[in-house]
Amino acid sequence: MSNNLTKREIVLEIYQKTGFPQKEVQTTVQMALDIVQNALSEGRNVELRNFGVLEVQVRKARIGRNPNKPETEVIIPTRAVVKFKSGKILKAKLKKLDLARVDKRGAVAPEPPPPPAAEPPPPPMGF
């Protein structure tokens, strides 16, 4: 099971916190994502204060190799990529992240369950 945050989970959390209709929240979230996507596809950077910046960068053309046929050179064309640079608040929160719980793929292991509570001793028997 993936531990990624999905658009659906974002919609549900906003719905639970605001009480706005889910359909309205879903439409608003999608609208925001479309605006970000359109700006990036036009070559504009997207700055979200205290969260981070999505930056369009151009990667130069280069020569690569096909691992299955190393003797064959492959030309990798110039292309645009998106780089994310974290903002102040996000950087501060990431410093507090328990790195032991994050695996190589970036997935966070679930919190271990708390230890079971000790059972109270039985009441004394009165005779």
C-alpha positions in Angstrom: 0.0 0.0 0.0 1.3 3.5 -0.9 1.7 6.1 1.7 1.4 9.0 -0.8 -1.0 11.8 -0.2 -3.6 11.8 -2.9 -5.8 14.5 -4.4 -8.8 12.6 -2.9 -7.3 12.8 0.6 -6.7 16.5 0.2 -10.3 17.0 -0.8 -11.6 14.9 2.1 -9.5 16.8 4.7 -10.6 20.2 3.4 -14.2 19.0 3.4 -13.9 17.7 7.0 -12.3 21.0 8.2 -14.6 23.4 6.3 -17.9 21.5 5.8 -18.0 22.8 2.2 -19.6 20.3 -0.2 -17.1 17.7 -1.4 -17.9 18.4 -5.1 -17.2 22.1 -4.6 -13.9 21.3 -2.8 -12.9 18.9 -5.5 -13.6 21.5 -8.2 -11.6 24.1 -6.3 -8.6 21.8 -5.7 -8.6 20.8 -9.4 -8.9 24.4 -10.5 -5.9 25.3 -8.3 -3.9 22.4 -9.8 -4.8 23.4 -13.3 -3.6 27.0 -12.7 -0.3 25.7 -11.4 0.0 23.3 -14.3 -0.8 26.0 -16.9 1.7 28.4 -15.4 4.5 25.8 -15.4 3.7 24.8 -19.0 4.1 28.4 -20.0 7.5 28.5 -18.4 6.5 30.5 -15.3 7.7 29.6 -11.8 5.1 29.0 -9.1 5.9 30.5 -5.7 3.8 29.4 -2.8 5.0 31.4 0.2 6.2 29.3 3.2 5.7 26.1 1.2 8.1 26.3 -1.7 8.8 27.2 -5.3 8.1 25.1 -8.4 10.8 26.2 -10.8 11.0 25.4 -14.6 14.5 24.5 -15.6 15.9 23.6 -19.0 18.1 20.5 -19.2 20.7 20.6 -22.0 20.8 18.0 -24.7 23.2 15.2 -23.9 24.3 11.8 -25.1 23.1 8.8 -23.1 23.6 5.1 -23.4 21.0 2.3 -23.7 21.9 -0.1 -20.8 20.8 -3.0 -23.0 23.0 -1.9 -25.9 25.9 0.1 -24.3 27.6 0.5 -27.7 24.7 2.5 -29.0 24.6 6.2 -28.2 21.2 7.8 -27.7 20.7 11.6 -28.0 18.6 12.9 -25.2 17.1 16.2 -26.4 16.9 19.5 -24.5 13.8 19.5 -22.3 12.1 21.4 -19.5 11.8 19.9 -16.1 10.2 21.1 -12.8 12.4 21.5 -9.7 10.9 22.0 -6.3 12.7 24.2 -3.7 11.2 24.0 -0.2 10.2 27.1 1.7 11.2 28.1 5.2 8.3 26.5 7.1 8.5 23.2 5.1 12.3 23.0 5.7 11.7 23.5 9.4 9.1 20.7 9.5 11.3 18.4 7.4 14.1 18.8 10.0 11.8 17.3 12.6 11.0 14.3 10.5 12.0 11.0 12.0 14.4 9.7 9.2 14.3 6.2 10.6 10.7 5.9 9.5 11.4 7.1 5.9 12.5 4.4 3.5 14.7 4.8 0.3 11.6 5.5 -1.8 10.5 8.3 0.4 7.6 6.3 1.9 7.0 6.8 5.6 6.5 3.7 7.7 3.3 3.8 9.8 3.7 4.8 13.4 4.2 1.8 15.7 1.2 1.1 17.8 1.4 2.3 21.4 2.3 -0.3 24.0 -0.8 -1.9 25.5 -2.0 -0.3 28.7 -1.3 -2.3 31.8 -4.4 -3.8 33.3 -5.4 -2.5 36.7 -5.1 -5.0 39.5 -8.4 -6.8 40.4 -10.3 -5.2 43.3 -9.6 -7.0 46.7 -12.1 -9.6 47.5 -14.1 -8.7 50.6 -15.3 -11.6 52.8 
